[in-house]
Amino acid sequence: MASSHLEDSDIFQLISDSDSDCCTDNSESDVEGSESESDIDEDQSSSSATWGPPHQRGTRSVNTYSGGAVGLKTHEAPHVNKDSTPFSVFMLYFAEIIHLLVEETNRYYHQHVDRRQDGPSPRPDVTESEMFLFLGIIIQMGHDIRDRLTDYWSTAEQFATPFYSKTMKRDRFLHILRFLHFADNRTEIDRNDDSYDRLWKIRTIFDTLNDAFEKYYNPSEHLAVDEIIVKFKGRVIFKQYIPKKHKRFGIKIFKICDAAGYTYDMKVYLGKDRTRADRDVTATHATVRDLCRRIEGVGHKLYMDNFFSSPDLFDELMTKKITCCGTVRPNRKGLPDDFRRRQFRLRKGDIRVRVRQNMTALVWKDKRDVYMLTNMHSPPAEGNFCGEHGNATKPAVVADYNKHMGYVDKADRMANSYGICRRTWKWTNKLFFHLLDLTILNSYILLSSCGAKLSHRDFRLALVRNMLELAGRGPPRPQRPRGRPPAVRSEPSRIGEVTIQHWPTSSTSKLRCRECSSRGIRRTVRTKCVRCDIGLCISGCFQEYHTKATFR
């Protein structure tokens, strides 16, 4: 964030592991490629002529906050209190999603089986109890990172952990992970259509969580907007490469968070928006406006870095009773001419201020020039302000920005504290598991707002135990059927079918002998019946099975 350029002694701890990318130096401003370039306009016909020096300084009138107490909206979840279990809070957000996961996972597996000409007998459908066990294992893995997934079920002395093998068999877990799905593939629309949604595979889950985050929680007065990166190096068209971030490759998500780190709203960056290409707003302007649609009209104070800030955005949000503060790039459209041309020659501690109606633009010299834009602070005095040791005195605008701008990074650090990462996962799985960690964090913050004394780690571990207890009370786990399936018909419909002969032919896949398997013998064959498409031995099993099947 730009705060890393403000004052090292106050800010290094805030951004020690931050992923924000706000810069005050012009050489660092082009970090987002074409998107950031579209937000900067050097046209001299802007409204900069209305800016002037601050002749009168006084208390700036700011919208009074009327958003209510921070925390749980009791009218939406009256049954939740400080004694509630982590699982009951978590299910406020995830109740609908569990049903969707089970339905779409089973649908995707059946579609996969239908595409195969031959293969093993179908596995039983995933149940809700199994899905809770699966998610419980995924959450627990975040506290026990290992090199490979199979190591969790290893019986080697240095890896042995009975929890995983007792909770779910390894093959069953890998089966659910392989076919974990979030939407019906048959609903995809044409990729060349202007309304095509690149997030359609996980859009239902994303929107469901986004709505639930707003439904059950009332955020604090001060909020921050920033972007985070979900690390991913696989193939996806909207993957971002930002070299100055700690996680350089991944999926970019814009978030608005409050002081506790609660993610109140979010939006995935999917590339250039075709439907907004002709509108007279920049991409970052539209992004912040979309994120603020749930906080309008109650007097929130919003902080953002120089990737988003602009006079036009601040003016529009002010009409919705949202005051803003943030660093700004000096070549933004609408700033004073002397800011845009960088005409100032400042010494350490110098402050220059320009005022336009209720908006203040200032440049402050610390180790470098820091440009700020605000409509919630009174304009500071111009001049040189240094301490007794020669250090630049920090303006109140900068102090407030440093205090509140780190909320998104705080939420990202907490969500990733126990996150499980795998390089081989599909982008939908990677994004889903990030949303899972984010939902757990929001659930923890929601329960903490009710007065519960519980750490984030203890909340996650208690949630795993609750999931396992619920799965134990659910229906029994389905067992894989053994032996050959029952005949479809009790007798042939035509006498002529009795005389049809069955001939073995070679098969490209390894099959289990159906007759031998019913006797407990694991015998692999490479032949199958031309008519029945069932793997059987060439010897007596072939004749014996078809005699039984034909004259059953």
Secondary structure, 3 states (H helix, E strand, C coil): CHHHHCCHHHHCCCCCCCCCCCCCCHHHCCCCCHHHHHCCCCCCCCHHHHCECCCCCCCCCCCCCCCCCCEECCCCCCCCCCCCCHHHHHHHHHHHHHHHHHHHHHHHHHHHHHHCCCCCCCCCCCCHHHHHHHHHHHHHHCCCCCCCHHHHHCCCCCCCCHHHHHHCCHHHHHHHHHHCCCCCHHHCCCCCCCCCCCCCCCHHHHHHHHHHHHHCEECCCEEEEEEEEEECCCCCCCCEECCCCCCCEEEEEEEEEECCCCEEEEEECCCCCHHHCCCCCCHHHHHHHHHHHHCCCCCCEEEECCCCCCHHHHHHHHCCCCEEEEECCCCCCCCCHHHHCCCCCCCCCEEEEEEECCEEEEEEECCCEEEEEECCCCCCCCEECECCCCCECCCHHHHHHHHHCCHHHHHHHHHCCCCCCCCCCCHHHHHHHHHHHHHHHHHHHHHHHCCCCCCHHHHHHHHHHHHHHHHHHCCCCCCCCCCCCCCCCCCCCCHHHHHCCCCEEEEEEEEECHHHHHCCCCCEEEEEECCCCCECCCCHHHHHHHHHHHCC
